[in-house]
Amino acid sequence: MKARRSKPKPKRRKVAAPRYVLRLYITGQTARSMRSIENLRGLCEKYLKNQFDLEVIDIYQQPALAAEGQIIAAPTLIKTMPLPLRRLVGDFSDQKRVVLGLDLKAT
């Protein structure tokens, strides 16, 4: 009888978690702006530990970026990656709404 050689099993690659690219547009150092930054950072640390880039843009200091992003209300959060692009407006205190809006359940 011939001995049968088994094929080596392919190694499984670790699938890297997607990196979230977020842009938060705020209006100066107002209480609402500060609260939105605080709420969003806390949420990202909780759900996206080491998997996100958050850029905070003050539309008073950088109006060209606000025009480019078509911002009509603030605070506004834009998730550019992973796709699909998402826009959320508010102070992000309703975590369930933000988690759903950013599609974080799939991560």
C-alpha positions in Angstrom: 0.0 0.0 0.0 1.1 3.5 -0.8 1.1 6.1 1.9 -1.0 9.0 1.0 0.5 12.4 1.4 -1.8 15.0 2.8 -1.7 18.5 1.4 -0.5 21.1 3.9 -3.3 23.2 5.2 -3.1 26.9 4.1 -2.3 29.2 7.0 -5.1 31.5 8.0 -4.4 35.1 7.8 -5.6 37.4 10.4 -8.1 39.8 9.0 -7.3 43.3 10.1 -10.1 45.2 11.6 -11.1 48.2 9.4 -9.6 51.5 10.4 -12.2 54.2 10.9 -11.4 57.6 9.5 -13.6 60.3 11.1 -13.8 64.0 10.7 -15.7 66.1 13.3 -16.7 69.6 12.4 -17.3 71.9 15.3 -18.0 75.6 15.9 -15.4 77.0 18.2 -14.9 76.2 21.8 -18.6 76.2 22.7 -20.0 73.8 25.4 -21.8 71.9 22.7 -18.6 71.5 20.7 -16.6 70.3 23.7 -19.4 67.9 24.7 -19.5 66.4 21.2 -15.7 65.9 21.2 -15.8 64.3 24.6 -18.7 62.0 23.8 -17.2 60.9 20.5 -13.8 60.2 21.9 -15.3 58.1 24.7 -17.4 56.2 22.2 -14.4 55.6 19.9 -12.2 54.4 22.8 -15.0 52.0 23.8 -15.9 50.5 20.4 -12.9 51.2 18.2 -9.8 51.0 20.5 -6.7 51.8 18.4 -8.8 51.5 15.2 -9.7 55.1 14.5 -8.3 58.4 13.3 -10.3 61.4 14.5 -9.7 64.8 13.0 -11.4 67.8 14.7 -12.0 70.8 12.4 -13.2 74.1 13.8 -15.3 75.6 10.9 -14.5 79.2 12.2 -10.8 78.6 11.8 -11.0 76.5 8.6 -14.1 77.6 6.7 -12.7 76.2 3.4 -12.7 72.6 4.9 -16.3 73.2 6.0 -17.3 74.2 2.5 -15.4 71.3 1.0 -17.3 68.9 3.4 -20.6 70.6 2.6 -21.2 71.3 6.3 -24.5 73.1 7.0 -24.8 72.2 10.7 -22.4 71.6 13.6 -21.3 69.5 15.2 -21.2 67.2 12.2 -19.3 63.9 12.1 -18.3 62.4 8.7 -17.1 58.8 8.5 -15.1 58.4 5.3 -13.7 55.0 5.9 -14.7 52.2 5.9 -17.3 52.8 3.3 -20.1 53.7 3.0 -19.7 57.3 3.9 -21.9 58.4 6.8 -22.9 61.8 8.3 -24.1 62.3 11.8 -25.2 65.6 13.4 -25.5 66.3 17.1 -23.5 66.1 20.4 -23.3 62.2 20.1 -24.7 61.7 23.6 -27.1 59.0 22.3 -24.5 56.2 22.0 -27.0 53.7 20.5 -27.8 56.1 17.7 -24.1 56.8 17.0 -23.1 53.1 17.1 -25.9 52.4 14.6 -25.1 55.4 12.5 -21.4 54.4 12.2 -22.3 50.8 11.7 -20.1 49.7 14.6 -22.1 46.5 15.3 -20.3 44.8 12.5 -16.9 45.3 14.0 
